Amino acid sequence: MKKEKLEWEASLAKPVPTFATSDKEVVYQMQDAYAVKYRRRIAVTRSASDQPYFVEDPENLGPAIAEGVAAKREELGSGADAYFERERDAREYASLQK
């Protein structure tokens, strides 16, 4: 048990990898992905509204999620934001039904 505590404390001292993005949908999807895995919200910071979001990304999911969001945006064009919002609402509703 003491070894686990020491490992946990050491992990807190390590810098947490982050992923930078200007796309809020990428932030939402990363938060959802990590919430399922870690059962907690990941840290998201932004120094100013014209700066990118820095999202905690310990498992380097950011690039794949960003690529998927970009592909969907290209496919859907101007309707992409509405699509993403409907998808988020559906996921939230489904989680409330559990």
Solvent accessible surface area in square Angstrom, and as a share of the most:
residue,aa,sasa,rsa
1,M,200,0.89
2,K,153,0.65
3,K,144,0.61
4,E,122,0.55
5,K,119,0.50
6,L,100,0.50
7,E,96,0.43
8,W,151,0.53
9,E,73,0.33
10,A,53,0.41
11,S,57,0.37
12,L,115,0.57
13,A,88,0.68
14,K,131,0.55
15,P,126,0.79
16,V,77,0.44
17,P,75,0.47
18,T,81,0.47
19,F,40,0.17
20,A,52,0.40
21,T,15,0.09
22,S,89,0.57
23,D,35,0.18
24,K,82,0.35
25,E,6,0.03
26,V,3,0.02
27,V,1,0.00
28,Y,68,0.26
29,Q,49,0.22
30,M,0,0.00
31,Q,21,0.09
32,D,52,0.27
33,A,36,0.28
34,Y,0,0.00
35,A,32,0.25
36,V,115,0.66
37,K,115,0.49
38,Y,76,0.29
39,R,209,0.76
40,R,117,0.43
41,R,151,0.55
42,I,8,0.04
43,A,58,0.45
44,V,46,0.27
45,T,84,0.49
46,R,94,0.34
47,S,101,0.65
48,A,46,0.36
49,S,99,0.64
50,D,117,0.60
51,Q,76,0.34
52,P,38,0.24
53,Y,28,0.11
54,F,85,0.36
55,V,0,0.00
56,E,19,0.08
57,D,4,0.02
58,P,50,0.31
59,E,73,0.33
60,N,105,0.54
61,L,59,0.30
62,G,0,0.00
63,P,64,0.40
64,A,72,0.56
65,I,29,0.15
66,A,26,0.20
67,E,129,0.58
68,G,42,0.41
69,V,2,0.01
70,A,58,0.45
71,A,60,0.46
72,K,58,0.25
73,R,72,0.26
74,E,152,0.68
75,E,123,0.55
76,L,64,0.32
77,G,43,0.41
78,S,125,0.81
79,G,36,0.35
80,A,2,0.02
81,D,92,0.48
82,A,50,0.39
83,Y,57,0.22
84,F,8,0.03
85,E,92,0.41
86,R,147,0.54
87,E,69,0.31
88,R,61,0.22
89,D,82,0.43
90,A,58,0.45
91,R,98,0.36
92,E,106,0.47
93,Y,138,0.53
94,A,52,0.40
95,S,66,0.43
96,L,131,0.65
97,Q,114,0.51
98,K,208,0.88
